[in-house]
Amino acid sequence: MKTTEVLVIGGGIGGLTIALKLVQRGVHVTLVEKLPGNNKVYKGELLQPKSMQIFDKLGMHDLVKNSSKQIDVLDLIELDRNNLVKDQSFMDYRVLPQPYNASYMIHHEELKKILRDIALTFEEFTYYPATSCTSIDGHIAQMKQGQETFEIQATYIIGAEGRASVTRKAMNQSVTNFTYNHHFLTVTFPRPENFEGGQIISTYNRFLGLFPLPDNQVRSVYLIPAGEYKKIKEKPIAYFHKLYTDLAPAIDGYVQELRDWKKIQLMIPIKYHADKYTDGHLAIIGDAAHAVHPMAGEGMNMAIQDADVLGELLADILDNKTSDISWYEKVRRPRVSFMLQMSHLSALAYSFPYQSVSWFRRKAFERIEEDPTLHYKQMLNVSGLGIWKESIQDRFIQGGLLPKRMGEVSLGVKEKHVFNDQQDYPWKRK
Ligand SMILES: Cc1cc2nc3c(=O)[nH]c(=O)nc-3n(C[C@H](O)[C@H](O)[C@H](O)COP(=O)(O)OP(=O)(O)OC[C@H]3O[C@@H](n4cnc5c(N)ncnc54)[C@H](O)[C@@H]3O)c2cc1C
């Protein structure tokens, strides 16, 4: 039987981040990944500022930055019935304190490769691709690699397997999916070189998100009513092109590079939150523990943040600096709950195809852009760097019931709401 200090099940972004974090602290990690190579399914590609801070601590900030497309500003464009611009507002990452005041788009598989390549330089890291964990019994996990089966015994087992988690099952945890009235078509295709910022383009009943990737590519998400995918796919591909070019003329001549429906995937948003993240020597991170609506671009970032906190904690536990694994959940659960709710509300803002909803959305975005406090709160909460909840006063300002504030937020006030190391790793204070 093979033995290891920490077994990580799942080599997605969450599993690879925690593995790298642990091997850098001298912990012996074995990671098993069921896929033999690249995953063909589109997944999260937007890195929020907190993820960049975590990658900085892991010594890979510049590597990630140089493989990404930096996004400073996200334009929110609302069109009228004739697809003419009715309103335009923006969300600006540059209001955040430096140096983590931008987001980055990176190909998902490229980010996995960066993490894996660095982890493989450590002799403490053992990697089994094309290996599936089939069950866990106590400290022993059963593996299947082709026709072969074998066992791995571990002091700690981390479930980073995504939505269908063997570890969550071993913890006797089930999750209840919340589903939405809409799905998304998602695909990456070439973009004009000067298509720089992120764009969310909507009418009262349509939604298109465009997020530039490196190599003059752009990732897109287009909202469709739940259950319509089959019907839409029966139409000629030109129908799909027109859905996009009606809303974003700038990509005319580029989206047509998609010549059939094969590359266009269906993305079904769901939301769930496991009741427990740990059970003795077992713990779950990322999508194994929670799934979030993709509207705010948080899924992959939440997996990275889980990995950062749990990785730091496990390394300290194995170093006899603390013994309490429940710190992981104490730090992460409130932050995850907040993100789930924030993403859920963002999703609802685009879920109902009524003119009145579109009007409220436009007003709210306009106020967020124009009121520096609201703008900062919005960007901080999205960034993952901290949480500054909206007050009743904020809600009234957003709804136009109170006048907007004009004063800038001072750097001191901004930084007060950014998580510090003591909040990220509170057990270290003891
Ligand atoms: C179809 C889809 C599209 C998405 N698109 C977006 C998006 O546009 N924007 C966004 O923000 N988020 C998106 N997400 C969410 C985001 O990608 C995830 O939140 C993020 O990837 C979570 O990372 P993770 O490491 O927890 O899990 P995953 O990325 O799911 O990684 C889990 C890994 O574990 C492996 N695995 C599973 N079971 C086993 C097993 N038994 N043994 C060994 N290995 C196993 C899998 O092969 C996989 O590589 C999407 C998710 C999905 C499923």
The ligand as a Gaussian input file, in Angstrom:
#p B3LYP/6-31G(d) Opt

LIG

0 1
 C      -19.249000      23.041000     -16.985000
 C      -18.729000      24.090000     -16.051000
 C      -18.502000      25.383000     -16.533000
 C      -18.061000      26.371000     -15.666000
 N      -17.852000      27.645000     -16.138000
 C      -17.500000      28.613000     -15.256000
 C      -17.330000      29.959000     -15.662000
 O      -17.540000      30.303000     -16.820000
 N      -16.959000      30.869000     -14.731000
 C      -16.732000      30.526000     -13.413000
 O      -16.392000      31.359000     -12.576000
 N      -16.872000      29.265000     -13.012000
 C      -17.243000      28.318000     -13.900000
 N      -17.376000      27.059000     -13.485000
 C      -17.042000      26.781000     -12.109000
 C      -15.547000      26.665000     -11.936000
 O      -14.936000      26.149000     -13.074000
 C      -15.348000      25.782000     -10.737000
 O      -15.911000      26.457000      -9.621000
 C      -13.887000      25.515000     -10.452000
 O      -13.286000      24.879000     -11.551000
 C      -13.818000      24.634000      -9.204000
 O      -12.564000      24.064000      -9.092000
 P      -12.389000      22.702000      -8.342000
 O      -10.917000      22.446000      -8.365000
 O      -13.083000      22.740000      -7.039000
 O      -13.172000      21.605000      -9.207000
 P      -13.010000      21.129000     -10.697000
 O      -12.484000      22.216000     -11.566000
 O      -14.319000      20.521000     -11.068000
 O      -11.907000      19.997000     -10.627000
 C      -12.173000      18.719000     -10.116000
 C      -11.188000      17.741000     -10.690000
 O      -11.337000      16.490000     -10.027000
 C      -11.314000      15.437000     -10.968000
 N      -12.066000      14.310000     -10.358000
 C      -13.393000      14.221000     -10.184000
 N      -13.720000      13.071000      -9.539000
 C      -12.557000      12.437000      -9.308000
 C      -12.233000      11.197000      -8.689000
 N      -13.173000      10.415000      -8.162000
 N      -10.944000      10.821000      -8.642000
 C       -9.968000      11.604000      -9.177000
 N      -10.219000      12.786000      -9.773000
 C      -11.502000      13.201000      -9.833000
 C      -11.950000      16.043000     -12.202000
 O      -11.551000      15.346000     -13.385000
 C      -11.418000      17.459000     -12.162000
 O      -10.195000      17.600000     -12.857000
 C      -17.809000      26.052000     -14.306000
 C      -18.001000      24.751000     -13.853000
 C      -18.451000      23.773000     -14.704000
 C      -18.648000      22.370000     -14.161000

